[in-house]
Amino acid sequence: MVDEATMRDLLEAERAETQALIDRLTQGIDEVSAAREGDNSDDEHDPEGATLAFERSQASTLLEQSENRLEEIAEAVDRLNAGTFGTCIDCGRPIAEARLEARPYAAKCVNCAARG
């Protein structure tokens, strides 16, 4: 049986860590954008431009993934409040406690998550 208080603590820690990452990524993207502002160089032909464009793309992808994780965490808190936390949203079976400890916002059991 999953301890609700422990799961709330884990979810809060995940939320805080994810929000801090979002803040850092947003600041980094803003800094790269500000550095490129007013620069008329062509990214395709500028040796530095391609690297900056790639870094910005990477940061944008990480930002999107982090925002999605923040939503998953909020949904997990909703499941805790509703009394459905720890139950797979696909098959209705219990999610392994070890999985919830490693990924407290997991909505699916390992088998259902593996299916996609």
N, C-alpha and C positions, 0 to 999 in steps of 0.2 A: 504494500500500500504506500502510495506517494504521500509524503508529508507536505500538506498545503503551505505551511509557513516557510518551509525550506524552498519550495518551488517559487513562492512569491519573491523570496530573497534572490534566488537565482535569476528570475525574470527581471527583477529590478536592476541587478548587476549587468545583465545583458543589455537592457535598455540604456543604461547610463553609458556603457562602453560603446554601444552602437551610435548613440547620439554624439559622443565625443569624436568618434571617427567621422561622422557626417560633418561635424563642424570643421574638423581639420581638412577634409577633402574639399569642402566648399571654399574654405579660405585659400587652399592651394590653387583651385581652379580660378578663383577670382584674381589671385596674384599673377597667374600665367596670362589670363585675359588682359589684365591691366598692363603687363609688360609688352604685350603684342599690340595694344591699342595705339593707333597712329603709325604703326609700322607698315609700310607698303611693300615689304619684301614678299616674295612669292614662296610659300611653304614648300612647294614641289621642287624648286630649284635652290632653295636656301638650305645648306647642310644642317643648320640649327633648327630651321622651321619644321622639318620632318620629325625631329626628335620632340620638339615642343607639341606638335599636333598629336603625336603618339601618346605622350605623357598626359595630355589633356583628355584624350579618348579613354585611356586607362583609368584615370581618376573619375571621369564621368560614369564609366561602367561600374566602378567600385561604389560610387555614390548611389547609383540606382539600386545596386544589390543591398546596400546598407539601408536605404529607405524601405525596401521590401522587407528586410529583416525586422525593422522597427514595426511595420504593420503586422508581421507574424507574431511578434512579441505582444502587441496590443490584443490580437485575437486570442492568444494563449491566456492572457489575463481575463478576457471575457469568458473563456471556457472555464477557468478557475471559479469565477463568480457564478457561473451557471451550473457548476457541479459536474461538468462533462470533461474536465481536464484529465488527461491520461487515457482517454478513450479515442481510438483511431476514428477519424471523421469519415473514412471510407468503409471499413469493414465492421466497426463497432467493437473490436477486440481491444483489450488493454495494450497500451504502449509500454514496452519494457522500461523498467525503472532506470536501468543503466542508460538507455537512450535519452530519457528525459533529463537525467543528470548531466549528460554531455550536451544536449540540445534541448533546453527546457521549453522552447517554443515549438517543438515538433508536434505536428497535428496528425501525423500518420505513423503507423507502426512501420517497422523496417520493410516488411514484405510489400505493403501498399506503396511506400515511398519508392521502392526499387522499381515498381511497375510504372511510375511516372505520375 
